[in-house]
């Protein structure tokens, strides 16, 4: 079984009401379990942090052009055309390839399509996440080593 098949299984279990899926073949055995206590044992502390980060960006995107002249001038204009890079899977978000290395990207950096922007660890596999668009990173929405959900916004990019 390859990585793509495992990721598809994780997505299927995540979207369904299945609490556990086990597959056994000659060479391996895999068990995928959903967390039943999503909102218990420390998660409420982490979830509000992630939720509180996204709404200000959404509010700026919805701002009218008239608002841009009255405040900081360029910030609302920049956010009106931002593209969101989202998590393709559930797992743990990492901004750098290893603890002794530099971050893949910082706010203000320019990225090209296909450039690795982060790693998401899922089931002990480290998956490199690539940018889907060329542009300037305006906002990093997730803190390093935080859990992320499928389709959760990770970065806001202003396309070139």
N, C-alpha and C positions, 0 to 999 in steps of 0.2 A: 504494500500500500504506500503510495507516495504522499508527499506533503499536501498537494492540492486535494486529494481525496479526503485526507484527515481534516483539512480546513472546511471542506464541504460538509462533512459529518458534524463538525462543531457548529456550523451555521444552522444545519437542520435541527439539531438538538436544541439550540438556542431559540429558534423560532417556534418550536413545538411545545407541547405539554409533557413531553417525555422527560422523566427525571434522570434516567440512566440508560446508556446504550453500551453493550459489550459485544465485541466482535473477536472471534478466535479463528486464526488460520494456522497453518503448519508452523510458520516461522515467527509469528508474533500474536500478541493478545492486546487489544486496546479497549479501555473502558472510559467513556465520557459521561461525566455527571454534572448536572446543573446544581448550582448552589441553592439550597432551599432556604437558607437563612440570609438572603440578600441584604436585608435591612437590620440585621442583628450582628453583634460582635464586632464593633468598630467601623462597619461600613457607613453608618449615618454620618460620621465625621468626614469621610472621604467623598461621599456623594454630594453633599451640599457645596463643597469646595469646587467640584467640577461644574455643578449647576450654576453656581454664582458667577463663574467666569464667563460663560456663554451669553447670558442676557444683555450685558452692556454692548457687546458687539452687535447683537440683533437689533437693539434699540438704535444704534448709530446707523445701521443699514437702512432702517425705516425712516430716518430723519429726512425732512424735506430740504431741498436745495436752499430755501430761504434761511434755514437755521445755520448754514455754513458761514454766511457772512457775519453773523452776529457774535459767534464765539471764536474758536481758534482758527477759523479760516480754511485750513486744508484738511483737517482730520475727517469731518463728515463727508467731504467730497471723495476722499480716498476710500472710505468704507462702502460707498455706494456700488462699487464694481468689484468687490472682493470675491474670490473663489475659495471655498472651504475644502481643505484636504481632510478626508474623514478616515476613521479606522476601518479597515476591511475585516476586522475580526475582534473578538474579545481577548484580552490578555493584559500584560503589564507593559506600559509605555516607557521606553528609554530614549534619551536624547543623544546618547553617545554609544559607540560600539563596545567599549569596555570602560571600567572605572578610571583607568589611567590615561584615557584618550580624551581629545577635545570633543565638544558637541558637534553633531552633524551640521546644524544650522543655528543661527541666532536671529532674533528680530532685526530686520533691516538688511539681512543677507539676500542676495539674488540667487534664485534656484532655476535650474533648467528642467525640462521634462525628462523624467527618468532618473534624476539625482536622488540618492537615498537621503531622506529627511529624518528618519527615526527607525527604531527597532521595536517590534511588539513581540514579547515573549508569550507564547501560547503552548501549553503542554510541553514545556521544556525545550521547545523549538524557538529559535530566534529568527524572526521574519523581518527582513529589510523592507521598509515601506518607502516607495519612491514617489516623487512629486508627479502629479498628473498634469501640471501646468508650469510654464515658464513665467517667472515674475519675481516680485520682491515680497519677502515674508514680512507681513505687517504685525501679526500677533501669534504667539504660541499659546494655545488654550489649555494645555495639560502640563502639570508639573512632572518632573522626572520621577520614575519608579511608581507612578500612580496607576491603578487599574483603569482600563478603558473598556467600553462596550462596543459592540458592533455598530458601525455607522456614526460613532460619536465624532464631533468636530475636533480636529487636532491642531490645525494651522489655518490662518487666514492669509491668503496670498493675493497681492494686487498684480494681475497679469500685465505683461508687457504689451 
